[in-house]
Amino acid sequence: MRRMQVKLLIALVCFALTAQERGKTGAGLPLHPARTIEFTTDEGTWLSVDVSPDGKRLVFDMLGDIYDLPIEGGEARRLLPGMAFESQPKYSPDGKRITFLSDRDGAENVWIANSD
């Protein structure tokens, strides 16, 4: 029992030191894009799609980014730029927010963003 308490204490100290160091260097992952790739498409597969409560807009994910699109079609607009992998967007009941999954803080969590 005593060994387990010592191991737990060591683990907590290591976690605290790591968290303190992370606070000094800033939040988020220390990744920087080395290059970008641009493409145009008019179709996709394996997408998560949701319709706004007023029925006027779609929100969907493609290749780790979340896009907004008028229901009648047109050009999609990327809502959340960055290197994080974001997926499974869903509108809130009032349509003002979107919930989604993202690994932007290093682990996959649920996030909320304004729909605009």
N, CA, C and O atoms as a GROMACS GRO file, in nm:
protein
  464
    1MET      N    1   0.082  -0.119   0.000
    1MET     CA    2   0.000   0.000   0.000
    1MET      C    3   0.087   0.126   0.000
    1MET      O    4   0.056   0.223  -0.069
    2ARG      N    5   0.195   0.122   0.078
    2ARG     CA    6   0.285   0.237   0.086
    2ARG      C    7   0.350   0.265  -0.049
    2ARG      O    8   0.366   0.381  -0.087
    3ARG      N    9   0.389   0.160  -0.122
    3ARG     CA   10   0.451   0.177  -0.254
    3ARG      C   11   0.354   0.245  -0.351
    3ARG      O   12   0.394   0.329  -0.431
    4MET      N   13   0.228   0.206  -0.342
    4MET     CA   14   0.128   0.264  -0.432
    4MET      C   15   0.113   0.414  -0.404
    4MET      O   16   0.099   0.493  -0.497
    5GLN      N   17   0.116   0.453  -0.278
    5GLN     CA   18   0.105   0.594  -0.243
    5GLN      C   19   0.225   0.672  -0.294
    5GLN      O   20   0.210   0.785  -0.341
    6VAL      N   21   0.344   0.615  -0.284
    6VAL     CA   22   0.465   0.681  -0.333
    6VAL      C   23   0.458   0.697  -0.485
    6VAL      O   24   0.492   0.803  -0.537
    7LYS      N   25   0.415   0.593  -0.555
    7LYS     CA   26   0.403   0.600  -0.702
    7LYS      C   27   0.301   0.707  -0.742
    7LYS      O   28   0.323   0.782  -0.837
    8LEU      N   29   0.190   0.712  -0.670
    8LEU     CA   30   0.088   0.812  -0.700
    8LEU      C   31   0.141   0.953  -0.676
    8LEU      O   32   0.114   1.043  -0.755
    9LEU      N   33   0.215   0.973  -0.569
    9LEU     CA   34   0.274   1.102  -0.540
    9LEU      C   35   0.374   1.144  -0.648
    9LEU      O   36   0.374   1.259  -0.690
   10ILE      N   37   0.456   1.052  -0.694
   10ILE     CA   38   0.552   1.081  -0.800
   10ILE      C   39   0.480   1.118  -0.929
   10ILE      O   40   0.519   1.212  -0.997
   11ALA      N   41   0.374   1.044  -0.962
   11ALA     CA   42   0.297   1.072  -1.083
   11ALA      C   43   0.234   1.211  -1.076
   11ALA      O   44   0.234   1.284  -1.175
   12LEU      N   45   0.180   1.248  -0.961
   12LEU     CA   46   0.119   1.380  -0.946
   12LEU      C   47   0.221   1.492  -0.958
   12LEU      O   48   0.194   1.595  -1.020
   13VAL      N   49   0.339   1.473  -0.900
   13VAL     CA   50   0.445   1.574  -0.912
   13VAL      C   51   0.487   1.590  -1.057
   13VAL      O   52   0.503   1.702  -1.105
   14CYS      N   53   0.506   1.478  -1.128
   14CYS     CA   54   0.545   1.484  -1.270
   14CYS      C   55   0.438   1.556  -1.352
   14CYS      O   56   0.470   1.637  -1.438
   15PHE      N   57   0.310   1.526  -1.325
   15PHE     CA   58   0.201   1.590  -1.397
   15PHE      C   59   0.200   1.740  -1.371
   15PHE      O   60   0.183   1.819  -1.464
   16ALA      N   61   0.219   1.779  -1.245
   16ALA     CA   62   0.221   1.921  -1.210
   16ALA      C   63   0.336   1.994  -1.278
   16ALA      O   64   0.318   2.106  -1.327
   17LEU      N   65   0.453   1.933  -1.282
   17LEU     CA   66   0.568   1.996  -1.347
   17LEU      C   67   0.545   2.009  -1.497
   17LEU      O   68   0.578   2.112  -1.557
   18THR      N   69   0.488   1.906  -1.557
   18THR     CA   70   0.459   1.911  -1.700
   18THR      C   71   0.357   2.020  -1.730
   18THR      O   72   0.373   2.095  -1.826
   19ALA      N   73   0.252   2.029  -1.648
   19ALA     CA   74   0.150   2.132  -1.668
   19ALA      C   75   0.210   2.271  -1.652
   19ALA      O   76   0.174   2.363  -1.725
   20GLN      N   77   0.301   2.286  -1.556
   20GLN     CA   78   0.365   2.415  -1.534
   20GLN      C   79   0.451   2.454  -1.654
   20GLN      O   80   0.449   2.570  -1.696
   21GLU      N   81   0.526   2.360  -1.708
   21GLU     CA   82   0.609   2.387  -1.826
   21GLU      C   83   0.522   2.420  -1.946
   21GLU      O   84   0.555   2.508  -2.025
   22ARG      N   85   0.410   2.349  -1.960
   22ARG     CA   86   0.320   2.375  -2.071
   22ARG      C   87   0.264   2.516  -2.062
   22ARG      O   88   0.247   2.582  -2.164
   23GLY      N   89   0.236   2.563  -1.941
   23GLY     CA   90   0.187   2.699  -1.920
   23GLY      C   91   0.288   2.804  -1.960
   23GLY      O   92   0.249   2.912  -2.004
   24LYS      N   93   0.417   2.776  -1.945
   24LYS     CA   94   0.522   2.871  -1.981
   24LYS      C   95   0.536   2.884  -2.132
   24LYS      O   96   0.561   2.994  -2.182
   25THR      N   97   0.519   2.775  -2.203
   25THR     CA   98   0.540   2.778  -2.348
   25THR      C   99   0.415   2.817  -2.425
   25THR      O  100   0.423   2.841  -2.545
   26GLY      N  101   0.300   2.826  -2.360
   26GLY     CA  102   0.178   2.863  -2.427
   26GLY      C  103   0.087   2.743  -2.445
   26GLY      O  104   0.130   2.628  -2.434
   27ALA      N  105  -0.038   2.770  -2.472
   27ALA     CA  106  -0.136   2.664  -2.485
   27ALA      C  107  -0.133   2.606  -2.626
   27ALA      O  108  -0.084   2.669  -2.720
   28GLY      N  109  -0.184   2.487  -2.639
   28GLY     CA  110  -0.197   2.424  -2.769
   28GLY      C  111  -0.078   2.339  -2.807
   28GLY      O  112   0.022   2.332  -2.735
   29LEU      N  113  -0.090   2.277  -2.919
   29LEU     CA  114   0.015   2.190  -2.969
   29LEU      C  115   0.124   2.273  -3.036
   29LEU      O  116   0.094   2.372  -3.102
   30PRO      N  117   0.249   2.234  -3.022
   30PRO     CA  118   0.359   2.310  -3.083
   30PRO      C  119   0.383   2.269  -3.228
   30PRO      O  120   0.497   2.243  -3.266
   31LEU      N  121   0.279   2.263  -3.307
   31LEU     CA  122   0.291   2.222  -3.446
   31LEU      C  123   0.281   2.343  -3.538
   31LEU      O  124   0.201   2.434  -3.514
   32HIS      N  125   0.361   2.343  -3.641
   32HIS     CA  126   0.356   2.449  -3.740
   32HIS      C  127   0.353   2.384  -3.878
   32HIS      O  128   0.433   2.295  -3.905
   33PRO      N  129   0.261   2.427  -3.964
   33PRO     CA  130   0.252   2.364  -4.096
   33PRO      C  131   0.377   2.391  -4.180
   33PRO      O  132   0.426   2.503  -4.186
   34ALA      N  133   0.426   2.287  -4.242
   34ALA     CA  134   0.543   2.299  -4.329
   34ALA      C  135   0.502   2.335  -4.472
   34ALA      O  136   0.580   2.392  -4.547
   35ARG      N  137   0.379   2.299  -4.508
   35ARG     CA  138   0.330   2.328  -4.642
   35ARG      C  139   0.178   2.325  -4.641
   35ARG      O  140   0.117   2.274  -4.547
   36THR      N  141   0.117   2.376  -4.744
   36THR     CA  142  -0.028   2.372  -4.758
   36THR      C  143  -0.063   2.310  -4.892
   36THR      O  144   0.015   2.316  -4.987
   37ILE      N  145  -0.179   2.251  -4.896
   37ILE     CA  146  -0.230   2.190  -5.019
   37ILE      C  147  -0.369   2.246  -5.043
   37ILE      O  148  -0.452   2.245  -4.952
   38GLU      N  149  -0.394   2.295  -5.160
   38GLU     CA  150  -0.525   2.348  -5.195
   38GLU      C  151  -0.586   2.263  -5.304
   38GLU      O  152  -0.517   2.212  -5.392
   39PHE      N  153  -0.719   2.246  -5.297
   39PHE     CA  154  -0.790   2.170  -5.399
   39PHE      C  155  -0.934   2.218  -5.405
   39PHE      O  156  -0.982   2.285  -5.313
   40THR      N  157  -1.001   2.186  -5.513
   40THR     CA  158  -1.142   2.216  -5.532
   40THR      C  159  -1.215   2.086  -5.558
   40THR      O  160  -1.169   2.002  -5.634
   41THR      N  161  -1.330   2.070  -5.494
   41THR     CA  162  -1.410   1.950  -5.515
   41THR      C  163  -1.557   1.986  -5.511
   41THR      O  164  -1.596   2.088  -5.456
   42ASP      N  165  -1.639   1.902  -5.570
   42ASP     CA  166  -1.783   1.922  -5.564
   42ASP      C  167  -1.854   1.798  -5.508
   42ASP      O  168  -1.975   1.783  -5.522
   43GLU      N  169  -1.777   1.710  -5.444
   43GLU     CA  170  -1.836   1.593  -5.380
   43GLU      C  171  -1.746   1.545  -5.268
   43GLU      O  172  -1.629   1.581  -5.260
   44GLY      N  173  -1.801   1.464  -5.181
   44GLY     CA  174  -1.725   1.410  -5.070
   44GLY      C  175  -1.789   1.280  -5.021
   44GLY      O  176  -1.905   1.253  -5.049
   45THR      N  177  -1.713   1.203  -4.948
   45THR     CA  178  -1.765   1.081  -4.887
   45THR      C  179  -1.730   1.081  -4.740
   45THR      O  180  -1.640   1.152  -4.696
   46TRP      N  181  -1.801   1.000  -4.665
   46TRP     CA  182  -1.776   0.983  -4.522
   46TRP      C  183  -1.785   1.117  -4.449
   46TRP      O  184  -1.699   1.149  -4.367
   47LEU      N  185  -1.888   1.195  -4.480
   47LEU     CA  186  -1.907   1.326  -4.420
   47LEU      C  187  -2.011   1.319  -4.309
   47LEU      O  188  -2.103   1.238  -4.315
   48SER      N  189  -1.996   1.402  -4.208
   48SER     CA  190  -2.101   1.424  -4.108
   48SER      C  191  -2.169   1.554  -4.145
   48SER      O  192  -2.103   1.658  -4.156
   49VAL      N  193  -2.300   1.550  -4.165
   49VAL     CA  194  -2.376   1.667  -4.211
   49VAL      C  195  -2.490   1.695  -4.114
   49VAL      O  196  -2.551   1.602  -4.061
   50ASP      N  197  -2.516   1.823  -4.090
   50ASP     CA  198  -2.632   1.863  -4.009
   50ASP      C  199  -2.698   1.984  -4.076
   50ASP      O  200  -2.631   2.068  -4.136
   51VAL      N  201  -2.829   1.991  -4.065
   51VAL     CA  202  -2.908   2.101  -4.121
   51VAL      C  203  -2.943   2.198  -4.009
   51VAL      O  204  -2.980   2.156  -3.899
   52SER      N  205  -2.932   2.327  -4.037
   52SER     CA  206  -2.965   2.428  -3.936
   52SER      C  207  -3.113   2.418  -3.901
   52SER      O  208  -3.193   2.372  -3.983
   53PRO      N  209  -3.151   2.461  -3.781
   53PRO     CA  210  -3.291   2.453  -3.739
   53PRO      C  211  -3.388   2.529  -3.831
   53PRO      O  212  -3.504   2.490  -3.844
   54ASP      N  213  -3.341   2.636  -3.894
   54ASP     CA  214  -3.429   2.710  -3.985
   54ASP      C  215  -3.430   2.649  -4.126
   54ASP      O  216  -3.504   2.696  -4.212
   55GLY      N  217  -3.350   2.547  -4.149
   55GLY     CA  218  -3.349   2.477  -4.277
   55GLY      C  219  -3.279   2.550  -4.389
   55GLY      O  220  -3.294   2.512  -4.505
   56LYS      N  221  -3.202   2.653  -4.359
   56LYS     CA  222  -3.139   2.734  -4.463
   56LYS      C  223  -2.992   2.701  -4.487
   56LYS      O  224  -2.938   2.737  -4.592
   57ARG      N  225  -2.926   2.632  -4.393
   57ARG     CA  226  -2.782   2.609  -4.406
   57ARG      C  227  -2.747   2.465  -4.368
   57ARG      O  228  -2.821   2.398  -4.296
   58LEU      N  229  -2.633   2.422  -4.419
   58LEU     CA  230  -2.575   2.293  -4.382
   58LEU      C  231  -2.441   2.318  -4.316
   58LEU      O  232  -2.372   2.415  -4.348
   59VAL      N  233  -2.405   2.232  -4.224
   59VAL     CA  234  -2.270   2.232  -4.168
   59VAL      C  235  -2.219   2.089  -4.186
   59VAL      O  236  -2.292   1.993  -4.160
   60PHE      N  237  -2.093   2.076  -4.230
   60PHE     CA  238  -2.039   1.942  -4.254
   60PHE      C  239  -1.888   1.943  -4.231
   60PHE      O  240  -1.824   2.048  -4.229
   61ASP      N  241  -1.835   1.824  -4.215
   61ASP     CA  242  -1.690   1.812  -4.202
   61ASP      C  243  -1.635   1.741  -4.325
   61ASP      O  244  -1.698   1.654  -4.384
   62MET      N  245  -1.515   1.782  -4.362
   62MET     CA  246  -1.444   1.718  -4.474
   62MET      C  247  -1.295   1.729  -4.447
   62MET      O  248  -1.242   1.839  -4.430
   63LEU      N  249  -1.230   1.617  -4.444
   63LEU     CA  250  -1.085   1.610  -4.426
   63LEU      C  251  -1.037   1.686  -4.301
   63LEU      O  252  -0.931   1.750  -4.304
   64GLY      N  253  -1.115   1.680  -4.193
   64GLY     CA  254  -1.073   1.741  -4.068
   64GLY      C  255  -1.105   1.888  -4.051
   64GLY      O  256  -1.063   1.949  -3.953
   65ASP      N  257  -1.179   1.946  -4.145
   65ASP     CA  258  -1.222   2.086  -4.133
   65ASP      C  259  -1.374   2.091  -4.135
   65ASP      O  260  -1.439   2.002  -4.189
   66ILE      N  261  -1.430   2.196  -4.077
   66ILE     CA  262  -1.576   2.214  -4.073
   66ILE      C  263  -1.614   2.327  -4.167
   66ILE      O  264  -1.555   2.435  -4.166
   67TYR      N  265  -1.716   2.300  -4.248
   67TYR     CA  266  -1.761   2.394  -4.350
   67TYR      C  267  -1.908   2.426  -4.331
   67TYR      O  268  -1.984   2.349  -4.272
   68ASP      N  269  -1.948   2.543  -4.384
   68ASP     CA  270  -2.086   2.592  -4.383
   68ASP      C  271  -2.126   2.611  -4.529
   68ASP      O  272  -2.046   2.655  -4.612
   69LEU      N  273  -2.250   2.577  -4.561
   69LEU     CA  274  -2.296   2.583  -4.699
   69LEU      C  275  -2.446   2.616  -4.702
   69LEU      O  276  -2.522   2.560  -4.623
   70PRO      N  277  -2.489   2.708  -4.792
   70PRO     CA  278  -2.633   2.731  -4.806
   70PRO      C  279  -2.701   2.602  -4.852
   70PRO      O  280  -2.642   2.524  -4.927
   71ILE      N  281  -2.823   2.578  -4.807
   71ILE     CA  282  -2.893   2.454  -4.837
   71ILE      C  283  -2.917   2.436  -4.987
   71ILE      O  284  -2.925   2.324  -5.036
   72GLU      N  285  -2.929   2.549  -5.060
   72GLU     CA  286  -2.952   2.539  -5.204
   72GLU      C  287  -2.824   2.515  -5.284
   72GLU      O  288  -2.829   2.497  -5.405
   73GLY      N  289  -2.710   2.515  -5.216
   73GLY     CA  290  -2.582   2.490  -5.283
   73GLY      C  291  -2.500   2.618  -5.292
   73GLY      O  292  -2.537   2.721  -5.237
   74GLY      N  293  -2.390   2.608  -5.360
   74GLY     CA  294  -2.300   2.723  -5.374
   74GLY      C  295  -2.162   2.688  -5.326
   74GLY      O  296  -2.121   2.571  -5.329
   75GLU      N  297  -2.089   2.787  -5.281
   75GLU     CA  298  -1.953   2.765  -5.235
   75GLU      C  299  -1.951   2.746  -5.084
   75GLU      O  300  -2.010   2.825  -5.009
   76ALA      N  301  -1.884   2.641  -5.040
   76ALA     CA  302  -1.871   2.614  -4.897
   76ALA      C  303  -1.770   2.710  -4.836
   76ALA      O  304  -1.674   2.751  -4.901
   77ARG      N  305  -1.792   2.744  -4.709
   77ARG     CA  306  -1.704   2.835  -4.636
   77ARG      C  307  -1.647   2.759  -4.517
   77ARG      O  308  -1.721   2.704  -4.436
   78ARG      N  309  -1.513   2.757  -4.507
   78ARG     CA  310  -1.449   2.689  -4.394
   78ARG      C  311  -1.467   2.774  -4.269
   78ARG      O  312  -1.428   2.891  -4.267
   79LEU      N  313  -1.525   2.715  -4.166
   79LEU     CA  314  -1.555   2.790  -4.044
   79LEU      C  315  -1.440   2.795  -3.945
   79LEU      O  316  -1.418   2.898  -3.882
   80LEU      N  317  -1.366   2.688  -3.932
   80LEU     CA  318  -1.264   2.677  -3.828
   80LEU      C  319  -1.130   2.642  -3.889
   80LEU      O  320  -1.096   2.524  -3.900
   81PRO      N  321  -1.052   2.741  -3.930
   81PRO     CA  322  -0.922   2.711  -3.990
   81PRO      C  323  -0.821   2.665  -3.885
   81PRO      O  324  -0.839   2.689  -3.765
   82GLY      N  325  -0.718   2.599  -3.930
   82GLY     CA  326  -0.611   2.555  -3.840
   82GLY      C  327  -0.573   2.411  -3.866
   82GLY      O  328  -0.629   2.346  -3.954
   83MET      N  329  -0.476   2.363  -3.790
   83MET     CA  330  -0.425   2.228  -3.811
   83MET      C  331  -0.503   2.121  -3.735
   83MET      O  332  -0.482   2.002  -3.760
   84ALA      N  333  -0.590   2.158  -3.644
   84ALA     CA  334  -0.665   2.060  -3.566
   84ALA      C  335  -0.755   1.977  -3.656
   84ALA      O  336  -0.802   2.025  -3.759
   85PHE      N  337  -0.779   1.852  -3.616
   85PHE     CA  338  -0.873   1.766  -3.687
   85PHE      C  339  -1.009   1.782  -3.620
   85PHE      O  340  -1.026   1.744  -3.504
   86GLU      N  341  -1.104   1.839  -3.694
   86GLU     CA  342  -1.237   1.866  -3.639
   86GLU      C  343  -1.341   1.789  -3.718
   86GLU      O  344  -1.333   1.778  -3.840
   87SER      N  345  -1.440   1.735  -3.645
   87SER     CA  346  -1.538   1.649  -3.710
   87SER      C  347  -1.672   1.652  -3.636
   87SER      O  348  -1.684   1.709  -3.528
   88GLN      N  349  -1.770   1.591  -3.697
   88GLN     CA  350  -1.904   1.567  -3.643
   88GLN      C  351  -1.973   1.694  -3.593
   88GLN      O  352  -2.016   1.698  -3.478
   89PRO      N  353  -1.986   1.797  -3.676
   89PRO     CA  354  -2.053   1.920  -3.633
   89PRO      C  355  -2.204   1.900  -3.621
   89PRO      O  356  -2.265   1.828  -3.699
   90LYS      N  357  -2.262   1.967  -3.522
   90LYS     CA  358  -2.407   1.965  -3.500
   90LYS      C  359  -2.452   2.104  -3.457
   90LYS      O  360  -2.388   2.167  -3.373
   91TYR      N  361  -2.563   2.151  -3.515
   91TYR     CA  362  -2.619   2.281  -3.475
   91TYR      C  363  -2.687   2.269  -3.339
   91TYR      O  364  -2.740   2.164  -3.303
   92SER      N  365  -2.684   2.379  -3.264
   92SER     CA  366  -2.761   2.386  -3.140
   92SER      C  367  -2.908   2.405  -3.179
   92SER      O  368  -2.937   2.441  -3.293
   93PRO      N  369  -3.000   2.380  -3.087
   93PRO     CA  370  -3.143   2.395  -3.122
   93PRO      C  371  -3.182   2.533  -3.173
   93PRO      O  372  -3.274   2.545  -3.254
   94ASP      N  373  -3.112   2.639  -3.128
   94ASP     CA  374  -3.144   2.773  -3.177
   94ASP      C  375  -3.063   2.810  -3.301
   94ASP      O  376  -3.088   2.916  -3.361
   95GLY      N  377  -2.968   2.726  -3.342
   95GLY     CA  378  -2.889   2.750  -3.462
   95GLY      C  379  -2.776   2.849  -3.447
   95GLY      O  380  -2.707   2.878  -3.545
   96LYS      N  381  -2.755   2.903  -3.328
   96LYS     CA  382  -2.652   3.004  -3.308
   96LYS      C  383  -2.514   2.945  -3.282
   96LYS      O  384  -2.413   3.014  -3.297
   97ARG      N  385  -2.509   2.819  -3.244
   97ARG     CA  386  -2.381   2.755  -3.213
   97ARG      C  387  -2.369   2.620  -3.281
   97ARG      O  388  -2.468   2.559  -3.324
   98ILE      N  389  -2.246   2.575  -3.289
   98ILE     CA  390  -2.216   2.442  -3.344
   98ILE      C  391  -2.130   2.368  -3.243
   98ILE      O  392  -2.033   2.423  -3.192
   99THR      N  393  -2.166   2.245  -3.214
   99THR     CA  394  -2.079   2.160  -3.133
   99THR      C  395  -2.004   2.069  -3.228
   99THR      O  396  -2.057   2.031  -3.333
  100PHE      N  397  -1.882   2.033  -3.192
  100PHE     CA  398  -1.801   1.948  -3.279
  100PHE      C  399  -1.692   1.883  -3.196
  100PHE      O  400  -1.664   1.924  -3.084
  101LEU      N  401  -1.630   1.781  -3.254
  101LEU     CA  402  -1.515   1.717  -3.192
  101LEU      C  403  -1.388   1.778  -3.250
  101LEU      O  404  -1.382   1.806  -3.370
  102SER      N  405  -1.287   1.798  -3.165
  102SER     CA  406  -1.160   1.854  -3.212
  102SER      C  407  -1.047   1.804  -3.124
  102SER      O  408  -1.064   1.780  -3.004
  103ASP      N  409  -0.930   1.791  -3.186
  103ASP     CA  410  -0.809   1.755  -3.111
  103ASP      C  411  -0.717   1.876  -3.094
  103ASP      O  412  -0.596   1.861  -3.077
  104ARG      N  413  -0.774   1.995  -3.099
  104ARG     CA  414  -0.694   2.119  -3.095
  104ARG      C  415  -0.615   2.138  -2.967
  104ARG      O  416  -0.519   2.215  -2.967
  105ASP      N  417  -0.652   2.072  -2.859
  105ASP     CA  418  -0.574   2.084  -2.736
  105ASP      C  419  -0.492   1.959  -2.707
  105ASP      O  420  -0.440   1.943  -2.596
  106GLY      N  421  -0.480   1.870  -2.804
  106GLY     CA  422  -0.397   1.751  -2.787
  106GLY      C  423  -0.475   1.624  -2.763
  106GLY      O  424  -0.419   1.515  -2.777
  107ALA      N  425  -0.601   1.633  -2.727
  107ALA     CA  426  -0.688   1.518  -2.708
  107ALA      C  427  -0.823   1.550  -2.770
  107ALA      O  428  -0.862   1.667  -2.778
  108GLU      N  429  -0.894   1.448  -2.814
  108GLU     CA  430  -1.023   1.474  -2.877
  108GLU      C  431  -1.127   1.509  -2.771
  108GLU      O  432  -1.154   1.430  -2.680
  109ASN      N  433  -1.184   1.627  -2.784
  109ASN     CA  434  -1.285   1.677  -2.690
  109ASN      C  435  -1.399   1.742  -2.766
  109ASN      O  436  -1.388   1.768  -2.886
  110VAL      N  437  -1.508   1.767  -2.696
  110VAL     CA  438  -1.621   1.838  -2.754
  110VAL      C  439  -1.597   1.987  -2.738
  110VAL      O  440  -1.561   2.034  -2.630
  111TRP      N  441  -1.618   2.062  -2.847
  111TRP     CA  442  -1.600   2.206  -2.847
  111TRP      C  443  -1.729   2.272  -2.895
  111TRP      O  444  -1.812   2.208  -2.959
  112ILE      N  445  -1.744   2.400  -2.866
  112ILE     CA  446  -1.859   2.478  -2.911
  112ILE      C  447  -1.806   2.605  -2.978
  112ILE      O  448  -1.714   2.670  -2.928
  113ALA      N  449  -1.866   2.639  -3.091
  113ALA     CA  450  -1.828   2.762  -3.163
  113ALA      C  451  -1.955   2.831  -3.212
  113ALA      O  452  -2.059   2.767  -3.230
  114ASN      N  453  -1.946   2.960  -3.233
  114ASN     CA  454  -2.058   3.032  -3.294
  114ASN      C  455  -2.073   2.982  -3.437
  114ASN      O  456  -1.974   2.951  -3.503
  115SER      N  457  -2.196   2.974  -3.485
  115SER     CA  458  -2.220   2.919  -3.619
  115SER      C  459  -2.180   3.016  -3.730
  115SER      O  460  -2.173   2.977  -3.846
  116ASP      N  461  -2.153   3.140  -3.696
  116ASP     CA  462  -2.112   3.236  -3.799
  116ASP      C  463  -1.961   3.246  -3.802
  116ASP      O  464  -1.906   3.321  -3.882
   0.00000   0.00000   0.00000
